[in-house]
Amino acid sequence: MRIPAIKGFDQEALNKYFKNTGWLMLARVGSLAIKILVGFALSNYLGDKQFGILNFPVAFTSFFIAIGALGLDGYITRELLRNPANRDLLLGTSFFMKAGGALLILPLIWLAYVYYQREYGTETPSEYFIVTGLVGLAQAFNVLDSYFQSKVQGKWVMMVQVFGNIASALVKLGLILGDLPLNWFIYAVLFDAVLLAIGYIYFYQREAGSVFSWKFDWSLAGRLIGQAWPLAFSAVLASIYMKIDQLMIEAYLGPAPLGVYSTVVQLSESWYFIPVAIVTSVFPAIMNARRDDPQRYQRRLQNMYDLMVWISLSLAIFMTFAAPYIYRLVWHNKPEFWAGAPVLSVHIWAGVFTFLAVASGQYLIAEGFTRLTILRTAAGAAVNVGLNMIWVPQYGIMGAAMATLAAYFTASFFIIFVPATHKQAIMMLKSLFLITLFQKAYGFFRQPKA
């Protein structure tokens, strides 16, 4: 598998790194296509109000599931790379910690639901919140995803995700054809997570070892909590940062506008796997340059920011003009969804800042600025909460899209206020305003003719 040449990067190295992450990219592409098609079918079947009721508990419980995960997934990958001989101890301890955390959040979800019902009122039954909250328990087996990543065995992750999503899609289509009520689709959300867990267990049992060999160690658990808590805190902030708009819409406007807005988020954020896949592929080459040649390191970072902007701008421009046609084509007999088209035309531009944030986030990790990663996410979350409180009652779901755009911009360029990262923000701005593109074009045309 080869990828097109990217100026500033060694092609052989790129192909090597891309090969290691190519399976994960395929998994995300497959999942993207399946989820979008199923989302289209679901929203058409349920209508705006019931589709909003379906998505509300998923967004609501995402904060608590992030708490219950304890920030262990990414950290366990690093620990498995450092200490592969401690596999059973690391996997067992982290699994039982995540499973315990998932059970402990259930009372918190219930209390939060009771408070929300008293303050805002909601048509969504409490049962839906508990069912979606149980997703965190099934996701305790995501430690196996971390294991396969540590072994660079992304193909097993790909197989689990693709086949799991196909099975999930078939189940949901069966529910639609069977004309079943909404509560069946809520249970299907939990079924999706259980299906992925079964897939991970199957391939781990076949390729690595037995989950029954896992062990729990209290001292290791204490050390993991002590070292992974910043990641847990960051994950909670990220959930607020990305989901608070949906909660605000339900609280201020009700489930029907949330159903329309959910289609916007689905179409806008479905592309966010692209920067993750690209950065995962090219960043090892960037890190090699950091070690060997500081000037090349900076050039490669600039090239990466350029690539992020070129791709995200292309998507944003295309979706801005295509949005009305997409909504009228997909929801041709559901005109209540058509109000999402202009909102999508705004929301899609948040992707430009997301692409840049993903790229610069890797730079922050490489340079050891992990606390700054948390601060930028907190800044984005604060802006999102504040602006949603003001704009959603005033402008409806368009206000939520504008708040998201402002919040993502804030988080992406928060590093401009920090002296140590100021230059990186300037590099990102040069890419954003296409300054480097014009410089490269000028240099190309100035080249002497052969």
DOPA-197957 format. One line per 3 residues: number of its first residue (from 1); for each residue x, y, z of N, C-alpha, C. Coordinates in steps of 0.2 Angstrom, whole numbers. Example, Ala and Ser with C-alpha at 12.3 -4.5 7.8 and 13.67 -1.06 7.14 Angstrom:
<sites>
1> 66/-28/39/62/-22/39/66/-16/39; 64/-11/35/68/-5/36/64/0/39
</sites>
This chain:
<sites>
1> 4/-6/0/0/0/0/4/6/0; 3/11/-5/7/17/-5/3/23/-5; 6/28/-3/2/35/-3/5/40/-7
4> 2/45/-9/5/50/-13/11/53/-10; 16/56/-13/21/59/-10/19/66/-7; 22/67/-1/20/73/2/27/77/3
7> 27/83/0/33/87/0/36/88/7; 42/87/8/45/88/14/46/81/18; 43/76/16/44/69/19/47/64/15
10> 51/60/18/54/54/15/48/49/13; 48/47/7/42/43/4/43/36/7; 49/33/7/50/27/10/47/26/17
13> 49/31/21/47/32/28/40/32/29; 37/37/25/30/38/25/26/31/23; 28/27/18/25/21/17/25/16/23
16> 31/16/26/32/12/32/27/13/37; 27/20/39/23/22/44/15/21/43; 14/23/36/7/22/34/4/15/34
19> 9/10/33/7/3/33/5/1/40; 9/4/45/7/2/52/0/4/54; -2/10/51/-9/13/53/-14/12/48
22> -12/9/42/-17/8/37/-23/4/38; -22/-1/42/-28/-5/44/-33/-1/49; -30/3/53/-35/8/57/-38/13/53
25> -35/15/48/-38/20/43/-44/17/39; -43/10/37/-48/7/34/-54/6/38; -52/4/45/-58/3/49/-62/9/50
28> -59/15/51/-62/21/51/-66/23/45; -64/22/39/-67/23/33/-73/19/33; -73/12/34/-78/8/34/-84/10/39
31> -81/11/45/-86/13/50/-90/20/48; -86/24/45/-89/31/43/-95/30/38; -93/26/33/-98/25/28/-104/21/31
34> -103/16/35/-109/12/38/-113/17/42; -110/20/47/-113/24/52/-117/30/48; -115/33/43/-118/38/39/-125/35/36
37> -124/30/33/-130/27/29/-135/25/34; -133/22/40/-138/19/45/-141/26/48; -137/31/49/-139/37/52/-145/40/48
40> -144/40/41/-149/42/37/-155/38/37; -155/32/37/-160/28/38/-164/29/45; -160/29/50/-163/30/57/-167/36/57
43> -164/42/55/-167/48/56/-173/49/51; -173/46/46/-179/46/41/-185/42/44; -183/36/48/-188/32/51/-191/35/57
46> -187/38/61/-189/40/68/-192/47/67; -190/51/63/-192/58/63/-188/62/67; -188/69/67/-184/73/71/-184/73/78
49> -191/72/81/-192/72/88/-189/65/91; -191/60/88/-188/53/91/-181/52/90; -178/55/84/-171/55/83/-167/59/88
52> -170/65/90/-167/69/96/-167/65/102; -173/62/104/-174/58/110/-168/52/110; -167/49/104/-162/44/104/-155/46/105
55> -153/52/103/-147/55/103/-145/58/110; -150/61/113/-149/64/119/-146/60/125; -149/54/127/-145/50/132/-138/48/130
58> -137/47/124/-130/46/122/-125/51/123; -127/57/121/-123/63/123/-123/65/130; -128/64/134/-129/65/141/-124/60/145
61> -124/54/143/-120/49/147/-112/49/145; -111/52/139/-104/52/137/-99/56/142; -101/61/146/-97/64/151/-96/59/157
64> -100/55/159/-99/50/164/-95/44/162; -96/42/156/-92/36/153/-85/39/153; -84/45/151/-77/47/151/-74/47/158
67> -78/49/163/-75/48/170/-74/41/171; -78/37/170/-77/30/172/-72/26/168; -70/29/162/-64/26/159/-57/27/162
70> -57/32/166/-51/34/170/-45/36/166; -46/38/160/-40/40/156/-35/34/154; -37/28/155/-33/22/155/-31/20/148
73> -35/21/143/-34/18/136/-28/20/133; -26/26/132/-20/28/129/-14/27/133; -15/28/140/-9/26/144/-7/19/144
76> -12/15/144/-11/7/144/-6/6/138; -8/9/132/-4/7/126/3/9/128; 5/14/131/12/16/132/15/11/137
79> 11/9/142/14/5/147/15/-2/144; 11/-4/139/12/-11/136/18/-11/132; 19/-5/129/25/-4/125/32/-5/129
82> 31/-2/135/37/-2/139/38/-8/143; 33/-12/145/33/-18/149/29/-23/146; 30/-26/140/26/-31/137/26/-37/141
85> 31/-39/145/30/-45/150/25/-44/155; 23/-38/157/18/-37/162/11/-37/159; 10/-40/153/4/-39/149/-3/-41/153
88> -2/-47/156/-8/-49/160/-10/-45/166; -5/-43/169/-6/-38/175/-8/-32/173; -6/-29/168/-8/-22/165/-15/-22/163
91> -16/-27/158/-23/-28/155/-28/-30/161; -27/-34/165/-31/-36/171/-33/-30/175; -28/-27/177/-29/-21/182/-33/-16/179
94> -31/-14/173/-34/-8/169/-42/-10/168; -43/-17/166/-50/-19/164/-54/-18/170; -52/-21/176/-56/-21/182/-57/-14/185
97> -52/-10/184/-53/-3/186/-58/1/181; -58/0/175/-63/3/170/-70/0/172; -70/-7/173/-77/-10/174/-80/-7/181
100> -75/-7/186/-78/-4/192/-80/3/191; -76/7/187/-78/14/186/-84/15/182; -86/10/178/-92/10/174/-98/9/178
103> -97/5/183/-103/3/188/-104/9/193; -98/12/195/-99/18/200/-102/24/197; -102/25/190/-105/30/187/-113/30/186
106> -115/24/187/-122/23/186/-127/27/191; -125/27/197/-129/31/202/-128/38/200; -122/40/198/-121/47/196/-125/49/190
109> -126/45/185/-130/46/179/-138/47/182; -140/43/186/-147/43/189/-148/50/192; -143/52/197/-144/58/200/-144/64/196
112> -139/64/191/-139/69/186/-146/70/182; -148/64/180/-155/64/177/-160/67/181; -161/65/187/-166/68/192/-165/75/192
115> -159/78/193/-158/85/193/-160/88/186; -158/85/181/-160/88/174/-167/88/173; -171/83/175/-178/82/174/-181/88/179
118> -179/89/185/-182/94/189/-181/101/186; -175/102/183/-173/109/181/-176/111/174; -175/106/170/-177/107/163/-183/103/160
121> -184/97/163/-189/93/160/-187/90/154; -188/83/153/-186/80/147/-191/74/146; -193/73/139/-197/67/137/-194/61/137
124> -187/61/138/-183/55/138/-184/51/144; -186/44/144/-187/40/150/-180/39/154; -180/38/160/-174/37/164/-170/31/162
127> -174/26/160/-172/19/157/-167/20/152; -168/25/147/-163/26/142/-156/28/144; -156/32/149/-150/35/152/-146/29/155
130> -149/25/159/-146/19/162/-143/14/157; -147/13/152/-145/8/146/-139/11/143; -139/17/141/-133/20/137/-127/21/142
133> -129/22/148/-123/22/153/-119/15/154; -123/10/153/-120/3/153/-115/2/147; -115/6/142/-110/6/137/-103/6/140
136> -102/10/145/-96/11/148/-93/4/151; -98/0/153/-95/-7/156/-93/-11/150; -96/-11/144/-94/-15/139/-87/-12/136
139> -87/-6/136/-81/-3/134/-74/-4/138; -75/-7/144/-70/-9/148/-65/-14/144; -68/-17/139/-64/-22/135/-60/-18/130
142> -61/-11/130/-57/-8/125/-49/-8/127; -47/-10/133/-40/-11/134/-37/-16/129; -41/-20/126/-38/-25/121/-37/-21/114
145> -40/-16/113/-39/-11/108/-32/-8/109; -30/-6/115/-24/-3/117/-18/-9/116; -20/-15/118/-15/-20/117/-13/-21/110
148> -18/-22/105/-17/-23/98/-13/-17/95; -14/-11/98/-11/-5/95/-3/-5/97; -2/-8/104/5/-8/106/9/-14/102
151> 5/-18/99/8/-23/95/8/-22/87; 6/-16/86/5/-14/79/1/-19/75; -4/-21/78/-9/-26/75/-16/-23/73
154> -15/-18/70/-21/-14/68/-26/-18/64; -24/-23/61/-29/-27/57/-34/-30/61; -33/-32/67/-38/-35/71/-43/-30/74
157> -40/-24/75/-45/-19/77/-50/-17/71; -47/-17/65/-51/-16/59/-56/-21/58; -54/-27/59/-59/-32/58/-65/-32/63
160> -63/-31/69/-68/-30/74/-73/-24/73; -70/-18/71/-74/-13/70/-78/-13/64; -75/-16/58/-79/-16/52/-85/-21/53
163> -83/-27/55/-88/-32/56/-93/-31/61; -91/-27/66/-96/-25/71/-101/-20/69; -98/-15/65/-102/-10/62/-107/-13/57
166> -105/-18/53/-109/-21/48/-115/-25/52; -113/-28/57/-118/-32/61/-123/-27/64; -120/-21/67/-125/-16/70/-129/-13/65
169> -127/-12/59/-131/-9/54/-137/-14/52; -135/-20/51/-140/-25/49/-146/-26/55; -143/-25/61/-148/-25/67/-153/-19/66
172> -150/-13/65/-154/-7/65/-159/-7/59; -156/-10/53/-161/-10/48/-166/-15/49; -165/-21/52/-170/-25/54/-175/-22/59
175> -173/-18/63/-178/-15/68/-182/-10/64; -179/-7/59/-183/-2/55/-188/-6/51; -186/-11/48/-191/-15/43/-196/-19/48
178> -194/-20/54/-199/-23/58/-204/-18/62; -203/-11/60/-207/-6/62/-207/-6/70; -201/-7/73/-201/-7/81/-201/0/84
181> -203/0/90/-203/7/93/-196/9/95; -195/15/98/-189/19/99/-185/15/104; -188/12/110/-184/9/115/-179/3/112
184> -181/0/107/-177/-5/104/-170/-2/101; -171/4/99/-165/7/96/-160/9/101; -163/11/107/-159/13/113/-155/6/115
187> -158/1/115/-155/-6/117/-150/-7/112; -151/-5/106/-146/-7/100/-139/-3/101; -140/3/105/-134/7/106/-129/2/111
190> -132/-1/116/-128/-5/121/-126/-11/117; -130/-14/112/-128/-20/109/-122/-19/104; -122/-12/102/-116/-11/98/-109/-11/102
193> -109/-9/108/-104/-9/112/-102/-16/114; -107/-20/116/-106/-27/118/-103/-31/112; -106/-30/106/-103/-33/100/-96/-32/99
196> -94/-26/100/-86/-24/99/-82/-27/104; -85/-28/110/-81/-31/116/-80/-38/114; -86/-42/112/-85/-49/110/-80/-50/105
199> -80/-45/100/-75/-46/94/-68/-45/97; -67/-40/101/-60/-39/104/-58/-46/108; -62/-48/112/-61/-54/116/-59/-60/111
202> -63/-61/106/-62/-67/101/-55/-66/99; -53/-61/96/-46/-60/93/-41/-60/98; -42/-58/104/-36/-58/109/-35/-66/111
205> -41/-69/112/-40/-76/114/-37/-80/108; -38/-78/102/-35/-82/96/-28/-80/95; -26/-74/96/-20/-72/94/-15/-71/99
208> -17/-70/105/-13/-67/111/-13/-72/117; -18/-72/120/-19/-76/126/-26/-77/129; -27/-78/135/-33/-79/138/-35/-73/143
211> -41/-70/142/-43/-65/147/-43/-68/154; -44/-75/155/-44/-78/161/-38/-78/165; -32/-76/161/-26/-76/164/-24/-69/167
214> -29/-64/166/-28/-57/169/-28/-57/176; -24/-53/179/-23/-52/186/-24/-45/188; -26/-44/194/-27/-37/197/-22/-36/202
217> -19/-30/202/-14/-28/207/-16/-21/210; -17/-21/217/-19/-14/220/-14/-9/219; -7/-11/220/-2/-6/220/-1/-3/213
220> -2/-8/208/-2/-5/201/-8/-1/199; -14/-3/202/-20/2/201/-19/9/204; -16/9/210/-14/16/213/-9/20/208
223> -4/16/206/0/20/201/-3/22/195; -7/18/192/-11/20/186/-15/26/187; -19/26/192/-23/31/194/-19/38/195
226> -13/37/198/-9/43/199/-6/46/193; -5/42/188/-2/44/182/-7/46/176; -13/42/176/-17/43/171/-23/48/172
229> -23/51/178/-29/55/180/-29/62/175; -23/64/173/-23/70/169/-27/68/162; -26/62/160/-29/60/154/-37/59/155
232> -38/57/161/-46/56/162/-49/63/163; -45/68/166/-48/75/166/-49/78/159; -44/76/155/-44/79/148/-50/76/144
235> -51/69/145/-56/66/142/-63/69/144; -64/70/150/-70/73/152/-71/80/149; -66/84/149/-66/91/146/-68/90/139
238> -65/85/135/-66/84/128/-73/83/127; -76/79/132/-83/77/131/-88/83/132; -86/87/136/-90/94/137/-89/98/131
241> -83/98/129/-81/102/123/-85/100/117; -86/94/116/-89/91/110/-96/90/110; -99/89/116/-106/87/117/-111/92/120
244> -108/97/123/-112/101/127/-117/105/123; -116/106/117/-121/109/112/-127/105/112; -126/99/112/-132/94/111/-137/95/117
247> -133/95/123/-137/95/129/-141/102/130; -137/107/128/-140/114/128/-146/114/123; -146/112/118/-151/112/113/-157/108/116
250> -156/102/119/-162/99/122/-165/102/127; -161/106/132/-163/109/137/-167/115/135; -165/119/130/-168/125/129/-173/125/123
253> -172/120/119/-177/120/113/-181/113/112; -179/108/115/-182/102/115/-179/96/111; -182/90/110/-179/85/107/-180/86/99
256> -185/89/96/-185/89/89/-179/93/86; -178/99/88/-172/103/86/-165/99/87; -165/95/92/-159/91/94/-159/86/88
259> -164/83/86/-164/78/81/-161/81/74; -163/87/73/-161/90/67/-153/91/68; -151/94/73/-144/96/75/-140/90/75
262> -143/84/77/-139/78/77/-137/76/70; -141/77/65/-139/75/58/-133/80/56; -133/86/58/-128/91/56/-121/88/59
265> -121/86/66/-115/84/69/-113/78/66; -117/73/64/-115/67/61/-112/69/54; -114/73/50/-111/74/43/-105/79/44
268> -105/83/49/-99/87/50/-93/84/53; -94/80/59/-89/77/62/-87/70/60; -90/67/55/-88/61/52/-82/61/49
271> -79/67/47/-73/68/44/-67/68/49; -68/68/55/-63/70/60/-58/64/61; -59/58/58/-54/53/58/-48/54/54
274> -49/59/49/-44/60/44/-38/63/47; -38/68/51/-32/71/54/-29/66/58; -33/62/62/-30/57/67/-26/52/63
277> -29/50/57/-25/45/53/-19/47/50; -19/53/47/-13/56/44/-8/58/49; -10/61/55/-5/62/60/-1/56/62
280> -5/51/64/-3/44/66/2/42/61; 1/43/54/5/40/49/12/44/49; 12/51/49/18/55/47/21/57/53
283> 18/57/59/22/60/65/28/56/67; 29/49/66/35/46/68/41/49/63; 40/51/57/45/54/53/46/61/55
286> 41/64/58/43/71/61/47/70/67; 46/65/71/49/65/77/57/63/76; 58/59/70/65/57/68/68/64/66
289> 65/68/63/68/75/61/69/79/67; 65/78/72/66/82/78/73/80/82; 74/74/81/80/71/84/87/72/80
292> 86/73/73/92/73/69/93/80/66; 88/84/65/88/90/61/83/95/63; 84/99/68/79/104/70/76/108/64
295> 79/110/59/76/114/54/72/110/50; 74/104/48/69/99/45/63/98/49; 64/97/56/58/96/60/53/102/59
298> 55/108/59/51/113/59/47/113/52; 51/112/47/48/112/40/43/106/39; 44/101/42/39/95/42/33/97/46
301> 34/100/52/28/103/55/24/107/51; 27/112/48/24/117/43/20/113/38; 23/108/35/20/104/29/14/101/32
304> 14/98/38/9/95/41/3/100/42; 4/105/45/-1/110/46/-4/112/39; 0/113/34/-2/115/27/-7/109/25
307> -5/103/25/-9/97/23/-16/97/27; -16/99/33/-22/99/37/-27/104/34; -24/110/33/-28/115/30/-31/114/23
310> -27/112/19/-29/110/12/-35/105/12; -34/100/16/-39/95/16/-46/97/19; -45/101/25/-51/103/29/-54/109/25
313> -51/113/22/-54/118/18/-58/115/12; -55/111/9/-58/107/3/-65/104/5; -65/101/11/-71/98/14/-76/103/15
316> -73/108/19/-78/114/21/-81/117/15; -78/119/10/-80/122/4/-85/118/1; -83/112/0/-88/107/-4/-95/106/0
319> -94/105/7/-100/104/11/-104/110/12; -101/116/12/-105/122/12/-110/123/6; -107/121/0/-112/122/-6/-116/116/-7
322> -114/110/-4/-118/104/-5/-123/103/0; -123/106/5/-127/105/11/-135/105/9; -137/110/5/-144/110/4/-146/104/-1
325> -142/102/-5/-144/96/-10/-144/90/-6; -139/89/-1/-138/83/3/-145/82/7; -147/88/10/-153/87/15/-159/86/11
328> -160/89/5/-166/88/1/-166/81/-2; -160/78/-4/-159/71/-6/-161/66/-1; -157/67/4/-158/61/10/-164/62/13
331> -167/68/15/-173/68/19/-178/72/14; -179/69/8/-184/72/3/-191/72/5; -193/67/10/-200/67/12/-200/69/19
334> -195/72/22/-195/74/29/-192/81/29; -196/86/27/-194/93/26/-192/96/33; -194/93/39/-193/96/45/-185/96/46
337> -182/91/43/-174/91/43/-171/96/39; -174/99/34/-171/104/30/-167/110/33; -170/111/39/-167/117/43/-160/116/45
340> -158/109/44/-151/108/46/-146/110/41; -148/111/34/-143/113/29/-139/119/30; -142/125/32/-138/131/33/-134/130/40
343> -136/126/44/-132/125/50/-126/121/49; -127/116/44/-121/112/42/-116/116/39; -118/121/35/-114/125/31/-109/129/36
346> -112/130/42/-108/134/47/-103/129/51; -107/124/53/-103/119/58/-97/116/54; -98/114/48/-92/111/45/-86/115/45
349> -86/121/46/-80/125/46/-76/124/53; -79/121/58/-76/120/64/-71/114/63; -72/110/57/-67/105/56/-60/108/54
352> -60/114/51/-53/117/49/-49/117/56; -52/120/61/-48/121/67/-47/114/71; -52/109/70/-51/103/73/-45/99/69
355> -44/100/63/-38/97/59/-32/100/62; -32/106/63/-26/110/65/-24/108/73; -29/107/77/-29/105/84/-26/98/84
358> -28/94/80/-25/87/81/-18/87/79; -16/91/74/-9/91/72/-5/94/77; -7/100/80/-3/104/85/-3/100/91
361> -8/96/93/-9/92/99/-3/87/99; -1/84/93/5/79/93/11/83/95; 12/89/92/18/93/94/18/94/101
364> 12/96/104/13/97/112/15/91/115; 12/85/113/14/79/117/22/78/116; 24/79/110/31/78/108/36/82/112
367> 34/88/113/38/93/117/36/93/124; 32/88/127/31/88/134/26/93/137; 22/96/133/17/101/135/10/98/136
370> 10/93/140/4/89/141/-1/93/145; 1/97/150/-4/101/153/-7/107/149; -3/109/144/-6/114/140/-11/111/135
373> -11/104/134/-16/101/130/-23/101/134; -22/100/141/-28/101/145/-31/108/145; -26/113/146/-28/120/146/-32/122/140
376> -30/120/134/-33/122/128/-40/119/127; -40/112/129/-47/109/129/-52/113/134; -49/114/140/-53/118/145/-56/125/142
379> -51/128/139/-53/135/136/-59/134/131; -58/129/127/-63/127/122/-70/125/125; -69/121/130/-76/119/134/-79/125/137
382> -75/130/140/-78/136/143/-81/140/138; -78/141/132/-81/145/127/-88/142/124; -87/135/124/-93/132/121/-99/132/126
385> -98/131/132/-103/132/137/-106/139/137; -102/144/138/-104/151/138/-108/153/132; -105/152/126/-109/154/120/-115/150/119
388> -115/144/120/-122/140/120/-127/143/124; -125/145/130/-130/148/135/-133/154/132; -129/158/128/-132/164/126/-135/163/119
391> -132/160/114/-134/159/107/-139/154/106; -140/149/110/-145/144/108/-152/147/109; -153/150/115/-160/153/116/-161/158/111
394> -156/162/108/-157/167/104/-158/165/96; -153/161/94/-153/159/87/-154/151/86; -156/148/91/-158/141/90/-152/136/88
397> -153/131/84/-147/127/82/-142/130/78; -143/136/75/-138/139/72/-133/143/77; -136/145/83/-132/147/88/-127/142/91
400> -129/136/91/-125/130/93/-119/129/89; -121/130/82/-116/129/77/-110/134/77; -113/141/78/-108/146/79/-104/146/85
403> -107/143/91/-103/142/97/-98/137/96; -100/132/93/-95/126/91/-89/129/87; -90/133/82/-85/136/78/-80/140/82
406> -83/144/87/-79/149/91/-75/145/96; -78/140/99/-75/135/104/-69/132/101; -70/129/95/-65/125/91/-59/130/89
409> -61/136/87/-55/141/85/-51/142/92; -55/143/97/-51/145/104/-47/140/106; -49/133/106/-45/128/108/-39/127/103
412> -40/128/97/-34/127/92/-29/132/93; -31/138/94/-26/144/94/-25/146/101; -27/143/106/-25/145/113/-18/145/114
415> -14/141/110/-7/141/111/-3/147/109; -6/152/106/-3/158/104/-2/162/110; -5/161/115/-4/165/121/1/163/126
418> 4/157/124/10/154/128/16/155/124; 21/158/128/27/160/124/31/154/121; 31/148/125/34/142/122/31/139/116
421> 25/141/115/22/138/109/19/143/104; 21/149/105/19/155/101/21/154/94; 27/152/92/29/151/85/25/146/82
424> 23/140/85/19/135/82/12/138/80; 9/142/84/3/145/82/4/150/76; 9/153/76/11/157/70/11/153/64
427> 14/147/64/15/143/59/8/140/56; 3/139/61/-3/137/60/-7/142/56; -6/149/58/-10/154/55/-7/155/48
430> -1/154/47/2/155/40/-1/149/36; -2/143/38/-6/138/34/-13/140/33; -16/143/39/-23/144/38/-25/150/33
433> -21/155/33/-22/160/28/-18/159/21; -16/153/20/-13/150/14/-7/154/12; -4/157/17/3/161/16/8/156/13
436> 9/150/16/14/145/14/12/142/7; 5/142/6/3/139/-1/6/144/-6; 5/151/-5/7/155/-10/15/156/-11
439> 18/155/-5/25/154/-5/28/149/-9; 25/143/-8/27/137/-12/25/138/-19; 19/141/-21/18/142/-28/23/147/-31
442> 24/152/-27/29/157/-30/36/154/-31; 38/149/-26/44/146/-27/44/141/-33; 39/138/-34/38/133/-40/39/137/-47
445> 35/143/-47/35/146/-54/42/150/-55; 46/151/-49/52/155/-50/58/150/-51; 56/143/-51/61/138/-53/64/139/-60
448> 70/139/-61/73/140/-68/70/134/-73; 68/136/-79/66/131/-84/72/127/-86; 70/120/-87/75/115/-89/77/117/-96
</sites>
